[in-house]
Amino acid sequence: MKLLAYFKALSWQEALPLFLVENLVVLLLALAFGYLLQAAFGRKQALGPVHRPITATEYRFATYTLLLNTVITFAGFWLWRQGFITIREGISSRILLDFVVLFIGMDLLMYVFHYAIHHSPLYHLVHAEHHAYPEPQPIDLFVLHPIETLGFGGLWLLLMAVYPAHFLAIVAYLTVNVLFGVLGHSGVEPFPAAWDRSPLFKYLGSSGFHFQHHQDDSHNFGFYTSIWDRLFGTFAPSPPVRQAAPSTK
């Protein structure tokens, strides 16, 4: 694959600024998508007030996360160049399987890490800032303590090291990861209520699923699905939408 060959030929001096720009673009696109969701669904499908003012602390932590995500991306690049991570290329019938493994595997790993943070003496140091915003905004996806960012990034690199996945499956997973993160912090519920009764879709981690975690942080530790919360008894239903106009303050 030409793109992987291009990356393999990069020096670290070329790769590092490229990864910084890449992660900045991801952050900006995530924010744009989040505010687009608020504009489209905020009036009738709001879970709480939307468009609240963003604090300087949120901007500061989002900047930390941007820089550390760049470091994590570079670490993955270095591990791949050294042969510790294998990325499969070419046409493969396993692309869908690889995506499912990454999706479910990271959902489980992040559930365990997230649950452990909440039940750790380090909670107030590592995770309390993220929960300072019971009615999250899109930027709060990136409001993470550096230890937390490095922890989630380390889990991702660990899974990549033990499971050689196809390049397209990796790109698909990373895209879905950002989409679910934005949904969970948008403050609106774009999914229809009927999904809660669907045999399949009810297990997806909707916006309301994560919003409920910000309301009551003893439940809903999952990210993409509610599977692990249902299995381990930490599941709580999503709150009803408010059916009210968003706040403009």
C-alpha positions as CSV (number, residue, x, y, z in Angstrom):
1,M,0.0,0.0,0.0
2,K,1.5,3.3,-1.2
3,L,0.4,5.2,1.9
4,L,2.2,2.9,4.3
5,A,5.3,2.9,2.1
6,Y,5.2,6.7,2.3
7,F,5.0,6.7,6.1
8,K,7.8,4.1,6.4
9,A,10.1,6.4,4.5
10,L,9.5,9.3,6.8
11,S,12.2,10.5,9.2
12,W,11.1,11.3,12.8
13,Q,11.6,15.0,12.0
14,E,9.1,14.7,9.2
15,A,6.7,12.4,11.0
16,L,6.2,14.3,14.2
17,P,4.8,17.6,12.8
18,L,2.7,15.6,10.4
19,F,1.1,13.7,13.2
20,L,0.6,16.9,15.1
21,V,-1.3,18.3,12.1
22,E,-3.2,15.1,11.7
23,N,-4.4,15.1,15.4
24,L,-5.3,18.8,15.2
25,V,-7.4,18.1,12.1
26,V,-9.1,15.2,13.9
27,L,-9.9,17.5,16.9
28,L,-11.3,20.3,14.8
29,L,-13.4,17.9,12.7
30,A,-14.7,16.3,15.9
31,L,-15.7,19.7,17.3
32,A,-17.4,20.6,14.0
33,F,-19.3,17.3,14.0
34,G,-20.4,17.8,17.6
35,Y,-21.7,21.3,17.1
36,L,-23.4,20.2,13.9
37,L,-25.3,17.5,15.9
38,Q,-26.3,20.2,18.4
39,A,-27.6,22.4,15.6
40,A,-29.5,19.6,14.0
41,F,-31.0,17.9,17.1
42,G,-30.6,20.4,20.0
43,R,-34.1,21.8,19.9
44,K,-36.0,18.5,20.1
45,Q,-33.5,15.9,21.2
46,A,-31.5,17.7,23.8
47,L,-30.4,15.7,26.8
48,G,-29.3,18.9,28.6
49,P,-28.4,22.5,27.9
50,V,-26.3,22.8,24.8
51,H,-24.0,25.7,23.7
52,R,-22.9,26.5,27.2
53,P,-19.7,28.6,27.4
54,I,-16.4,26.7,27.2
55,T,-14.0,27.3,30.0
56,A,-10.3,28.1,29.8
57,T,-9.7,24.9,31.7
58,E,-11.4,22.8,29.0
59,Y,-9.3,24.5,26.3
60,R,-6.2,23.8,28.3
61,F,-6.9,20.1,28.8
62,A,-7.9,19.7,25.2
63,T,-4.5,21.1,24.2
64,Y,-2.7,18.7,26.5
65,T,-4.7,15.8,24.9
66,L,-3.8,17.1,21.4
67,L,-0.1,17.0,22.2
68,L,-0.2,13.7,24.0
69,N,-2.3,12.1,21.2
70,T,0.5,13.2,18.8
71,V,3.1,11.5,21.1
72,I,1.0,8.3,21.1
73,T,0.6,8.4,17.3
74,F,4.4,8.8,17.0
75,A,4.9,5.9,19.5
76,G,2.7,3.7,17.4
77,F,4.7,4.8,14.3
78,W,8.0,3.9,16.0
79,L,6.7,0.5,17.2
80,W,5.5,-0.3,13.7
81,R,8.8,0.7,12.2
82,Q,10.6,-1.5,14.7
83,G,8.4,-4.5,14.0
84,F,6.6,-4.5,17.3
85,I,3.3,-3.7,15.5
86,T,2.2,-5.4,12.3
87,I,-0.2,-3.7,9.9
88,R,-1.6,-6.0,7.3
89,E,-2.1,-4.7,3.7
90,G,-3.6,-5.8,0.4
91,I,-7.1,-7.2,-0.3
92,S,-8.3,-9.2,2.5
93,S,-11.6,-10.8,3.6
94,R,-10.6,-10.3,7.2
95,I,-11.0,-6.5,7.2
96,L,-14.5,-6.7,8.8
97,L,-13.3,-9.3,11.4
98,D,-10.3,-7.1,12.2
99,F,-12.6,-4.1,12.7
100,V,-14.9,-6.1,15.0
101,V,-11.9,-7.3,17.1
102,L,-10.6,-3.8,17.5
103,F,-14.0,-2.4,18.3
104,I,-15.0,-5.0,20.9
105,G,-11.5,-5.4,22.2
106,M,-11.0,-1.7,22.9
107,D,-14.5,-1.4,24.3
108,L,-13.6,-4.0,26.9
109,L,-10.1,-2.7,27.7
110,M,-11.4,0.9,28.1
111,Y,-14.4,-0.3,30.2
112,V,-11.9,-2.0,32.6
113,F,-9.6,1.0,32.6
114,H,-12.5,3.5,33.0
115,Y,-14.0,1.4,35.8
116,A,-10.6,1.1,37.6
117,I,-10.1,4.9,37.4
118,H,-13.5,5.5,39.1
119,H,-12.7,3.1,41.9
120,S,-9.1,4.2,42.4
121,P,-7.7,6.6,45.0
122,L,-6.3,8.5,42.1
123,Y,-9.8,9.4,40.8
124,H,-9.7,13.0,41.9
125,L,-6.3,13.5,40.3
126,V,-6.8,11.6,37.1
127,H,-10.5,11.8,36.2
128,A,-12.3,14.4,38.2
129,E,-11.8,17.2,35.7
130,H,-13.6,15.2,33.0
131,H,-16.6,14.9,35.4
132,A,-16.6,18.6,36.3
133,Y,-19.0,19.0,33.4
134,P,-22.2,17.0,34.1
135,E,-23.7,18.4,30.9
136,P,-20.8,17.8,28.5
137,Q,-20.0,19.6,25.3
138,P,-18.1,18.2,22.3
139,I,-14.7,19.6,23.5
140,D,-15.1,17.5,26.7
141,L,-14.2,14.4,24.6
142,F,-10.6,15.8,24.8
143,V,-10.8,17.1,28.4
144,L,-8.7,14.3,29.9
145,H,-5.9,14.2,32.4
146,P,-2.5,13.4,30.8
147,I,-2.3,10.1,32.7
148,E,-5.7,9.2,31.4
149,T,-4.8,10.0,27.8
150,L,-1.6,8.0,28.0
151,G,-3.5,5.1,29.6
152,F,-6.1,4.9,26.8
153,G,-3.4,5.4,24.2
154,G,-1.3,2.6,25.8
155,L,-4.2,0.2,25.7
156,W,-4.6,1.0,22.0
157,L,-0.9,0.3,21.3
158,L,-1.0,-2.9,23.3
159,L,-3.9,-4.2,21.3
160,M,-2.2,-3.2,18.1
161,A,0.9,-5.1,19.2
162,V,-0.9,-8.3,20.1
163,Y,-3.4,-8.3,17.2
164,P,-2.1,-7.6,13.6
165,A,-5.0,-5.8,12.0
166,H,-5.5,-4.6,8.4
167,F,-4.8,-1.0,7.7
168,L,-8.4,-0.3,6.5
169,A,-9.8,-1.8,9.7
170,I,-7.5,0.4,11.8
171,V,-8.7,3.5,9.9
172,A,-12.3,2.5,10.2
173,Y,-11.9,1.8,14.0
174,L,-10.2,5.2,14.6
175,T,-12.9,7.0,12.7
176,V,-15.7,5.2,14.6
177,N,-13.8,5.9,17.9
178,V,-14.0,9.6,17.3
179,L,-17.6,9.5,16.1
180,F,-18.7,7.7,19.3
181,G,-16.7,10.0,21.4
182,V,-18.4,13.1,19.9
183,L,-21.8,11.5,20.2
184,G,-21.3,10.8,23.9
185,H,-20.3,14.4,24.6
186,S,-22.7,16.3,22.2
187,G,-25.6,16.6,24.7
188,V,-28.1,15.5,22.2
189,E,-29.5,12.1,21.2
190,P,-29.7,11.7,17.4
191,F,-30.8,8.0,17.6
192,P,-34.5,7.2,17.5
193,A,-36.1,6.0,20.8
194,A,-37.1,2.7,19.0
195,W,-33.4,1.7,19.1
196,D,-33.7,1.1,22.8
197,R,-36.0,-1.8,22.0
198,S,-34.0,-3.2,19.1
199,P,-32.3,-6.6,19.7
200,L,-29.1,-5.2,18.2
201,F,-29.0,-1.4,18.4
202,K,-30.0,-1.3,22.1
203,Y,-26.4,-2.5,22.9
204,L,-24.8,0.5,21.2
205,G,-23.4,3.2,23.4
206,S,-25.7,6.0,22.4
207,S,-25.2,9.7,23.3
208,G,-27.7,9.3,26.2
209,F,-25.8,6.3,27.5
210,H,-22.6,8.3,28.1
211,F,-24.6,11.4,29.1
212,Q,-26.1,9.3,31.9
213,H,-22.5,8.5,33.1
214,H,-21.9,12.2,33.4
215,Q,-25.0,12.5,35.5
216,D,-24.3,9.5,37.7
217,D,-20.7,8.3,37.5
218,S,-21.4,4.9,39.1
219,H,-22.9,3.6,35.9
220,N,-22.2,3.3,32.2
221,F,-18.5,2.9,32.0
222,G,-18.5,1.5,28.5
223,F,-17.7,3.6,25.4
224,Y,-19.1,2.0,22.2
225,T,-21.5,-0.5,23.7
226,S,-23.4,-1.2,26.9
227,I,-22.4,-4.9,26.8
228,W,-19.9,-4.9,29.6
229,D,-22.1,-2.6,31.8
230,R,-25.0,-5.1,31.3
231,L,-22.8,-8.1,32.1
232,F,-21.1,-6.5,35.2
233,G,-24.2,-4.8,36.6
234,T,-23.2,-1.2,36.0
235,F,-25.8,-0.3,33.3
236,A,-28.3,2.5,33.7
237,P,-30.9,3.5,31.1
238,S,-30.4,6.7,29.1
239,P,-32.2,9.8,30.4
240,P,-35.2,11.0,28.4
241,V,-34.7,13.8,25.9
242,R,-35.9,17.2,27.2
243,Q,-37.8,18.2,24.1
244,A,-36.9,21.8,24.8
245,A,-35.0,24.5,23.1
246,P,-31.3,24.6,23.8
247,S,-29.8,27.2,26.1
248,T,-28.0,30.0,24.3
249,K,-26.2,31.3,27.4
